[in-house]
C-alpha cells in the first residue's frame, strides 16, 4: 500500500529533487503540495510548486501557506543558494495552472480529516503551516500517521548559526509548536544530510535516467552546486529534502535515535534543536519534553542508489 503524504515545501532546488522523487516512487502517493516561505518568498514558492507539478504531469492540489515567521521580521530568503527564481536562474516557464483556494494549513486539516490515521506530513521547509494547522485543529496529532521533517542539527553544527539549521531557524517559534505537539516526529537534519555530499556526476546520472525530471534537476543544480562548492577542491552539492521521503520507503537505510527534543527560541540560540537521547538525563526539563526520532546515520551507497533507481522508473 502506498504511503499517503502531504509534502510541505519551499521550492527550492533540493525541494524539486525531493518532489520528483516522491512523484516517481510507486510506494508514495502525494495528496497535495503545501507551500511556505523559506528558500524563496511564499508567492514564488507556490508558483514553483505548480510548475514542478506541470513538468511532471501530476495533477494534485497546490496551496499557498504562511508568508513570514510566527514571530519576528520577514525572512531574507536564500536566493544566494537557489537563484533569484528558486530554480537556479534557468528561466523555467511560469505555470499555467491555478492554486487550490484553501490555505495550506486548511488543506492539511481537511486532507488529514478525510484520511484519518493514514497521512504522513513530510515537511521540508519552515514549519509555519504545520503550526497553523495545529491551531486550526488541536486534535490533528491524533489523526496524522507521522511527521517527517527535514531540519535541525542534533549533534552537528548548524548552517545558519553555529547551532541552528535553516528551516528551524527561519521560524523557530513555529518549530517549537510543532515539536511540542503529541505526534510522532522523525527528524532528518544536518547530522545525515551534510554527511552525504553528492558529486557532480550524480545529477548527470539523474538526467540520463530521466530525460525530463532528471534534466531539470541537472540544469537547476548548477547554481546550487556552485554555492556548495565555493572554496572546496571538488564540486559537490546536498539534496537535504529527499531524506525524509527515502525513510518512508526504505527505513532500514537510516539509524534513528530516540530522545526528548526542545527548540530554542531565544535570540542567541534561535532555532537550535536541543536533543537528549533517552537515558542521558533525569532532569524533568528534558524528560517532560516531547519525544522525537532523530536520524543519526544513513547508508550512503544504498541511499544514492535509491534516488537514482527511482528517477529511472
Secondary structure, DSSP 8 states (H G I E B T S, - for coil): --EEEEEEE---HHHHHHHHHHHH-TTEEEEEEEE-SSSS-HHHHHHHHHHHHHHHT---EEEE---S-SSSS-----HHHH-TTSSSS-------S---SSBHHHHHHHHHHHTTTTEEEEE-S-SHHHHHHHHH-TTHHHH-SEEEEE---SSS--SSSSSB-HHHHHTHHHHHHHHTSSS-EEEE-HHHHTT--B-HHHHHHHHHH-TTHHHHHHHHHHHHHHHHHTTSSS--B--GGGHHHHHHH-GGGEEEEEEEEEE--STTTTTBEEEEETTS---HHHHTS-EEEEEEEE-HHHHHHHHHHHHT-
